[in-house]
Amino acid sequence: MESAHSGRRTGNLLFAFAPWIIFDVVASPSTWEYAALAALVAAVVLNLPDLRRGSFKALEVVGILFFGVMAVLALFLDRQDMLWLETYAQVLSSAVIAVVALGSLAFVPFTEQYARESTPREVWSSPVFRHVNRVLTLVWGGVFVATAALGLVALHTTSGADWFNWVIPVVLLVLAARFTERYPDQVRERAKAARTTPQT
């Protein structure tokens, strides 16, 4: 049962990142407008069931707003006016996710919104559940801070741009996904072991 919860937990998060991943894959100096439109469509379609239920998650709402603004800018501004966005589109998208993730720590960690979908309601207020989601949110926020920084480095280097734009970020995402699968169960096991250990 725990592994099933872990799979749903990670799947929900990766599902939430789908529009951002689409944008990063498609965006380039000549295609970022199409990337923004594709990501906007994906954000609306993928999140429509949640929006109909009135379940608003920070990453989903920000994604729709972000890609909506990008698409509008692409329609109404000249290409010359948008050169800065062509250059920094991928860096900006990673930075926005990082801000959403780390900013959510002041309210409800963004991973908690997804974890609740595969966790009984009575667990939501437990210290372990809250601790786990603060750690997971910090990890994902850190990954996207690093991805944004790597994107900046790629813009100012003459070699190794693919490593900074793709290889290292993909490795970081895979590591974060694996950590998301395993860490909650490890914390629960440690907490369970601490409760069952006889006091001396």
N, C-alpha and C positions, 0 to 999 in steps of 0.2 A: 504493500500500500504506500509506503514512504517513497519508493522509487517512482510510483505512478504520480504522486504529488509533485515530486521533483521534476519529472518530465513535463507536466502541465505548467509548472511554475516557469521553467525555462522557455517552453514553447510560447506561453503568453507574452513574455518579455520580447522574444525575438519577433513575434507577430506585431508587437507595438513598434518595434524598430523598422519594420518592413518599408514604410514610406521613405524613411531617412536613408536606408540602404539603397533603395531604388534611385534616390536622388544622387547619392555619392557615386553609384555605378554609371549612371547615364550622364551626369554633369561633366562638361568640359567647356573650354572657352567658346565653342561654337554650338553647344547643345544644352546649355544650362536652362534655357527657357523651356525646352521640351522636358527636361528632367523635373523642373518645378511643376509643370502641368501633370506629368505622370505621377509624381509624388502626391500632389493634391488629390487627384482622382483616387489613388490607392488609400490615402488617409481617410477620405470620406467613405469610400466603399467598405473598407475593412472595419471602420469604427461605427458604421451605421447602426448595427444591433445595439451597441452600448449607448449610443446617443438616443435611440428610440426609447430605451429603458430609463433614460435620465441618469445614466451612469457616466459621469464626466471625469476622465482621468487626465492628469496634468499633461502628460506627454502627447496624448491624442489631441487635446484642444490646442496646445501650442503648435503641433504639427500642422493642423488644418489652417491655423492663422498664419504661420510662417510661410507655408507653401502657397497659400492664397495671396499673400502680399507679394511674394516673388512672381507669381503668375500675372498679377495686375501690373507690376512694374514692367514686366516683359512686354505687355500689350501697349502700354502708354508712353514709355520712354524710349528715346533713340538709343541705338547700340552704343554710340559714343558716350552717352551719359551713364551707361551701365558697365563700362569697362572694369570699374573697380569690383563690381559684383561678379563679373565673369572670372576675374582673377581669384577672388576670395570666397566663392560660393561654397565650396566643400569645407573650407576652414570655418566659415560662418555657421554652417549647419551643425558641425561637431561642437562648436562653442555653445550654440543654443541648447543642445541636449545637455551639455555639461552644466549650464546655468540652471536648467530645469531640474536636473538630478540633485545637484548640491543645494539649490535653493529650497527644494522640497523638504530638506532636513529640518527646516525651521517650522514645518507644519506636519505633513504626513509624508514620510519617505516614499518616493514614487514607486518603488518596488512593492511596497505594502499594498498599494491599490490592486496590483495583479495577484499578489500572494493570497489576498482574501478570497479570491475566486476558487481556490483549491484548498482552503483551510476552514475548519468549523468556526462559526462566529464566536464561540466561547473562548477561543484561543487568541483572538485579535488583541485583547488588552493585556496579555501575559507579557512579563518582562523579556522572556526569551524571544517571543515573536517580534517584539519591537526592536530588541537588540540586533537580531538577525537582519531585519530589513534596513536598519541604519547602516550596518556594515555593507550589505549588498549595494545599497544606494551610493555609499562612498566609493565602492569599487567601480561601479559603472560610471559615476561622475568622474573618477580619476582616469578611467580609460578614455573618455571623450575629451578631457582636458589634454591628455597625451596625444590623442589623434589630431586635435586642433593644432597643437604645437608642432607635431610632425608635418602637418600640412603646410605650416608656415615655413618650416625648414626646407621642404621640397620646392617651394616657390623661389627660394634663394640659393639653390644649389645647382650645379651644372651636371652632377652625376648622382646616381642613386635615387632619383626621384620616385621610381616605382617602389623602392623599399620603403620610403617615407610615406607615400600615398596609399599603398596597398598591402605590401607584405607584412610590415610590422603592425599596422592597424588590424588586419585580419587575425594575426596571431593573438593580439590583445583581446579581441572580441571572443575568440574561441576559448581563451583562458578564463575570461570573465563568465562565459556561459557554463563552463565546467565547474567553476567555483560556485556559481549560483545553484547548480544541481546538487553539489555535495555539502556545502557549508551548513545549510539549515539542518540537515540530518545529523551532521557531526555535532553541532551545538546541542541539539535535543538529546543525543546519546550521552554527551558529557553531563548534561543537566540531570538526566535519568540516573546515571551512575552515581552522581553526587548525592542524590536523594536516597539511594539504596545502600550507600556506604555507611556501615555502623560508625557512630560517633564514639571516640575514645575519651 
